């Protein structure tokens, strides 16, 4: 099978692109001809020039290839509804772009209109969780019979031994955008001034530079700058070191189509503290972590206090996380399901 995955450039390593890359690599390893086609303009509401570039890339695709459009790039084709329907394009939707926080209402309205117009016309829609499938059927007019749920795989990873030092080390992985809830996490931790903790946030700042700057300023305002490290988009070796040295994984997300970083934390045997945004909370049991409401900063702070203070509780949750993490699906299995959804 020949497959072209259209994604807004640059094709980075974070967020949904980690899924996209793993799928493409797996498809190629299974003997398929699969490649990424980078579209100009990272923002889904691209200007006219970027839309023209995206349309040109779409029109240049070989007729025999299966065209798959990552949901982040789908709104760029809002003027090509008939062409997408005629070609039988497949959508890969991690979560509807309209669910992003920090978008101007005028832009959100335009995104919603584009997604509600285009999504029902797609020949097939692949989503990364049942929560996203339910949302597309209920709010975007997608026929449930044309939706395939293919959750991400989770790569084999060594168990995290933890920091082994005097501080409790927390790790959060997520792009610096409002939806990831880093501000809520900072506020929750700032209340724990009497506990010895350190936080590292791994996530690219380029997607929303203004929000990233606001987070840096917030850490300063809360008086926790010396306890918080913004590591940027860490390279694999650096990220591996951070995983191994972490004691707790934390993410106060507003919405996740699945929660790949949460799954990786469980795979490594890390107790987690997350919010129940989208599918994020579905991965976590009461034995392996805590799940709070997306707007409940006080409960998140209290939950983190228990985890940071009680080493025995952390050890118990780490054991459960390790057990649950080993039961998560692997990538070869999920790539096979992805290929089946395209056939």
MOHUTA-V874694 format. One record per residue. N is the residue number from 1. RES is the residue in one small letter. PSI is psi in degrees with one decimal (NA if undefined). Layout:
# MOHUTA-V874694
n=(N	N)
res=(RES	RES)
psi=(PSI	PSI)
This chain:
# MOHUTA-V874694
n=(1	2	3	4	5	6	7	8	9	10	11	12	13	14	15	16	17	18	19	20	21	22	23	24	25	26	27	28	29	30	31	32	33	34	35	36	37	38	39	40	41	42	43	44	45	46	47	48	49	50	51	52	53	54	55	56	57	58	59	60	61	62	63	64	65	66	67	68	69	70	71	72	73	74	75	76	77	78	79	80	81	82	83	84	85	86	87	88	89	90	91	92	93	94	95	96	97	98	99	100	101	102	103	104	105	106	107	108	109	110	111	112	113	114	115	116	117	118	119	120	121	122	123	124	125	126	127	128	129	130	131	132	133	134	135	136	137	138	139	140	141	142	143	144	145	146	147	148	149	150	151	152	153	154	155	156	157	158	159	160	161	162	163	164	165	166	167	168	169	170	171	172	173	174	175	176	177	178	179	180	181	182	183	184	185	186	187	188	189	190	191	192	193	194	195	196	197	198	199	200	201	202	203	204	205	206	207	208	209	210	211	212	213	214	215	216	217	218	219	220	221	222	223	224	225	226	227	228	229	230	231	232	233	234	235	236	237	238	239	240	241	242	243	244	245	246	247	248	249	250	251	252	253	254	255	256	257	258	259	260	261	262	263	264	265	266	267	268	269	270	271	272	273	274	275	276	277	278	279	280	281	282	283	284	285	286	287	288	289	290	291	292	293	294	295	296	297	298	299	300	301	302	303	304	305	306	307	308	309	310	311	312	313	314	315	316	317	318	319	320	321	322	323	324	325	326	327	328	329	330	331	332	333	334	335	336	337	338	339	340	341	342	343)
res=(x	x	x	x	x	x	x	x	x	x	x	x	x	x	x	x	x	x	x	x	x	x	x	x	x	x	x	x	x	x	x	x	x	x	x	x	x	x	x	x	x	x	x	x	x	x	x	x	x	x	x	x	x	x	x	x	x	x	x	x	x	x	x	x	x	x	x	x	x	x	x	x	x	x	x	x	x	x	x	x	x	x	x	x	x	x	x	x	x	x	x	x	x	x	x	x	x	x	x	x	x	x	x	x	x	x	x	x	x	x	x	x	x	x	x	x	x	x	x	x	x	x	x	x	x	x	x	x	x	x	x	x	x	x	x	x	x	x	x	x	x	x	x	x	x	x	x	x	x	x	x	x	x	x	x	x	x	x	x	x	x	x	x	x	x	x	x	x	x	x	x	x	x	x	x	x	x	x	x	x	x	x	x	x	x	x	x	x	x	x	x	x	x	x	x	x	x	x	x	x	x	x	x	x	x	x	x	x	x	x	x	x	x	x	x	x	x	x	x	x	x	x	x	x	x	x	x	x	x	x	x	x	x	x	x	x	x	x	x	x	x	x	x	x	x	x	x	x	x	x	x	x	x	x	x	x	x	x	x	x	x	x	x	x	x	x	x	x	x	x	x	x	x	x	x	x	x	x	x	x	x	x	x	x	x	x	x	x	x	x	x	x	x	x	x	x	x	x	x	x	x	x	x	x	x	x	x	x	x	x	x	x	x	x	x	x	x	x	x	x	x	x	x	x	x	x	x	x	x	x	x	x	x	x	x	x	x	x	x	x	x	x	x)
psi=(138.4	125.6	132.6	118.9	114.4	121.2	142.9	133.9	163.5	148.5	84.8	-161.5	0.0	169.4	-142.1	-22.5	-25.4	-39.6	-49.0	-45.4	-43.3	-39.4	-46.6	-45.2	-42.1	-38.8	-43.0	-41.4	-27.7	3.7	5.0	156.6	94.0	133.5	157.6	141.3	109.7	131.1	146.3	142.7	103.9	-32.7	136.3	-27.1	67.8	156.4	177.6	-38.5	-42.0	-39.0	-40.3	-39.9	-42.1	-42.0	-38.6	-40.6	-40.1	-44.7	-23.8	-3.8	139.5	141.2	-30.7	-6.1	147.7	120.8	121.9	126.9	121.9	137.7	-29.0	-28.6	-8.9	-44.1	-19.7	-16.2	24.6	-17.3	4.2	34.5	-46.0	-39.6	-40.2	-42.1	-41.1	-34.3	-16.1	42.3	144.0	137.3	139.5	102.5	110.6	-43.7	151.4	135.1	-26.8	-14.6	-7.5	139.0	160.7	12.4	136.6	143.9	-36.1	-41.6	-38.8	-40.5	-41.4	-40.8	-44.2	-43.5	-43.9	-45.4	-37.9	-24.3	-44.8	-40.6	-42.4	-15.7	-10.2	142.3	-33.2	145.8	121.3	126.9	162.8	4.0	159.5	-32.1	-41.8	-38.7	-44.9	-38.7	-41.1	-39.4	-40.3	-38.6	-13.3	8.6	21.9	130.1	122.7	-27.0	-17.2	8.4	129.1	127.6	117.2	93.4	155.8	152.4	170.3	122.1	151.6	139.1	147.8	154.5	139.1	119.6	-17.7	175.1	-36.7	10.2	-168.5	-26.5	151.1	119.3	122.1	143.3	134.2	133.3	118.0	139.1	145.6	75.9	156.7	-35.9	-28.5	-12.0	23.3	-31.9	-42.6	-39.7	-42.1	-44.3	-42.7	-41.7	-31.7	-25.6	-20.0	49.0	-19.8	-5.3	155.1	94.0	158.2	143.4	132.9	128.2	118.3	122.0	139.7	142.2	-11.0	-20.8	-37.3	78.3	-36.0	-41.1	-39.4	-44.3	-37.6	-35.6	-42.2	-43.1	-36.6	-43.5	-39.2	-44.3	-34.9	-6.2	29.0	17.1	-39.9	-15.3	-12.9	130.9	125.1	107.7	-4.5	-160.5	90.2	145.3	162.9	-40.6	-42.4	-43.5	-39.8	-42.6	-39.3	-39.4	-45.5	-30.0	6.9	150.0	-27.9	142.4	135.7	138.7	120.7	49.5	147.3	-29.1	133.6	134.0	-27.1	-63.4	60.7	-36.3	-35.0	-44.1	-40.7	-37.1	-44.5	-41.6	-30.8	0.9	33.0	131.5	147.0	151.0	111.4	168.3	159.0	51.6	115.5	-123.7	1.5	-46.0	-17.0	-22.3	-17.8	127.6	168.5	-14.2	-29.2	-6.1	-166.3	143.1	123.7	161.3	151.8	-20.6	11.8	78.4	-37.5	-43.8	-37.8	-43.2	-43.6	-39.5	-41.4	-35.9	-45.7	-45.3	-41.0	-40.0	-38.8	97.5	-37.0	-41.3	-42.1	-43.1	-42.2	-45.0	-32.8	-39.8	-44.0	-40.2	-43.1	-45.1	-46.3	-36.6	-34.2	-16.9	-3.4	149.0	149.0	170.5	-42.6	-39.9	-44.6	-34.4	-38.7	-39.2	-36.5	-46.7	-39.4	-35.4	-24.6	-23.6	NA)
